[in-house]
């Protein structure tokens, strides 16, 4: 999950898209959290019913899940858009057709 851009958008369409993405992300995060709590509660209930609760294993699983989450967050931060230093927000004119040469 890459962080949302924070610079001021130039057009209302970009702003609306960012708001829409933020709302969608929030809704998805809430759905995931609800499902995770439900799964956790069900697993705990089943373990308590048949007396198979294994505290060391539960701690190991929780630690593994935290480490996996941290790695995912770091990977997302590494992929995040970073504006180049010195790059302005004024669009550059397009070069004339046929002027770009591609390496062979």
NORTAVEN-V655986 format. One record per residue. N is the residue number from 0. RES is the residue in one small letter. SS is DSSP state (h for helix, s for strand, l for the rest). Layout:
BEGIN
<<N	RES	SS> <N	RES	SS>>
END
This chain:
BEGIN
<<0	x	l> <1	x	l> <2	x	l> <3	x	l> <4	x	l> <5	x	l> <6	x	l> <7	x	l> <8	x	l> <9	x	l> <10	x	l> <11	x	h> <12	x	h> <13	x	h> <14	x	h> <15	x	h> <16	x	h> <17	x	h> <18	x	h> <19	x	h> <20	x	h> <21	x	h> <22	x	h> <23	x	h> <24	x	h> <25	x	h> <26	x	h> <27	x	h> <28	x	h> <29	x	h> <30	x	h> <31	x	h> <32	x	h> <33	x	h> <34	x	h> <35	x	h> <36	x	h> <37	x	h> <38	x	h> <39	x	h> <40	x	h> <41	x	h> <42	x	h> <43	x	h> <44	x	h> <45	x	h> <46	x	h> <47	x	h> <48	x	h> <49	x	h> <50	x	l> <51	x	l> <52	x	l> <53	x	l> <54	x	h> <55	x	h> <56	x	h> <57	x	h> <58	x	h> <59	x	h> <60	x	h> <61	x	h> <62	x	h> <63	x	h> <64	x	h> <65	x	h> <66	x	h> <67	x	h> <68	x	h> <69	x	h> <70	x	h> <71	x	h> <72	x	h> <73	x	h> <74	x	h> <75	x	h> <76	x	h> <77	x	h> <78	x	h> <79	x	l> <80	x	l> <81	x	l> <82	x	l> <83	x	l> <84	x	l> <85	x	l> <86	x	l> <87	x	l> <88	x	l> <89	x	l> <90	x	l> <91	x	l> <92	x	l> <93	x	l> <94	x	l> <95	x	l> <96	x	l> <97	x	l> <98	x	l> <99	x	l> <100	x	l> <101	x	l> <102	x	l> <103	x	l>>
END
